[in-house]
Amino acid sequence: MIPDRIETGTYAMAAAMAGGEVRLTRTRGDFIQALLDKIEAAGAGVTHTNDGVIIKRNGARLNAVDIETDPYPGLATDLQAQFMALMTSPTARA
């Protein structure tokens, strides 16, 4: 069974909001590469591993990022609400 990209993306954005470092295992970063690119543009670090991805943010303010949803392999429409929450976090800046 393949990993769920919506679940992985949701956890990735939660990690970017909370700060620190979170390792998401038994997943595939390439399934959500469009999202990971936007998370990096917002200011969080993204590292691909053999079994997943690491999201890291040192507490620095996030940058505002525009998104556009697209069919796979683009940014999933089902991740739009989570990304909006990421962009409205008190640490985000325009």
N, C-alpha and C positions, 0 to 999 in steps of 0.2 A: 504494500500500500504506500502511495506517495504521501509526503507530508503536506499538510494543509497550509497554503500560502497566506490565507486570511488570518489564521491563528498565529503563524510565525510573524506576520506583519504587525499584528496587534501587540504581541509581546515586544517586538522591536521598538515600536513607538512608545510603549509604556516605559521601557528601559531608557529611551532618550529623554522622556519627560522627567523621570525620577533622578537621573544622573547615576554616577558610579559606573560599574562594569557588570554586564550581564552576558552570560554565554548561553546561547540558544542551541541545543544539541538535537540530534536526530532530525534535522531539517535540511533544507537546501536554500542557501542564499540566492542562488541563481534564479529561483522561482519568483523572487521579489526584488530583482536587481533594480528595477525602475524606482521602487520605493526606497531601497537602500541608498540610491544616488541622491534622492531628495533629503533623506535623513542626514547624509553627509553634508549636503549643501546647507542644511539648517545648523550644522556645527557639531554634530556628534560623530565619533569615530566608528568606522565599520571595518571589521577584519573577518575575512572568510577563513573558515577552518575546514578540516577534512569531514567533520560531521555536523557543520552548522555555521553559525556566525556569532561574532562578539560585537555588542553595541557598547560604546564607552563614551561617557560625557563627564567632564571634570567639574561641572557646576557652572561653567561659563554660560552666559546668556545665549539663547538660540537666535538664529537669524530667521526672518520671515522668508518663506519660500512659496512660490506659486506652483500649483500642480494642475495637471490635466489627466483625467482618467482615460484609459484606452483598453481595448481587448488585450488579452495575454499576448505577448509578454509585457505589456504596458502596466501602468499603475491600476490596480483593481478598483472598480467603483465601490466595492464593499469595504475598502480601506479609507475612503474619503472622510467619513465621520471621525475616525480615530486620528487622522492627520489634522483635521480641523481642531480637535482637542489639543494636539501637540502644539499647534500654532497659537493657541490662545492661552498657553500656560503662562504663568506670571513671569517666567524667565525669558519669554520670547520678546524680540525687539523688531520693530519695522525698519 
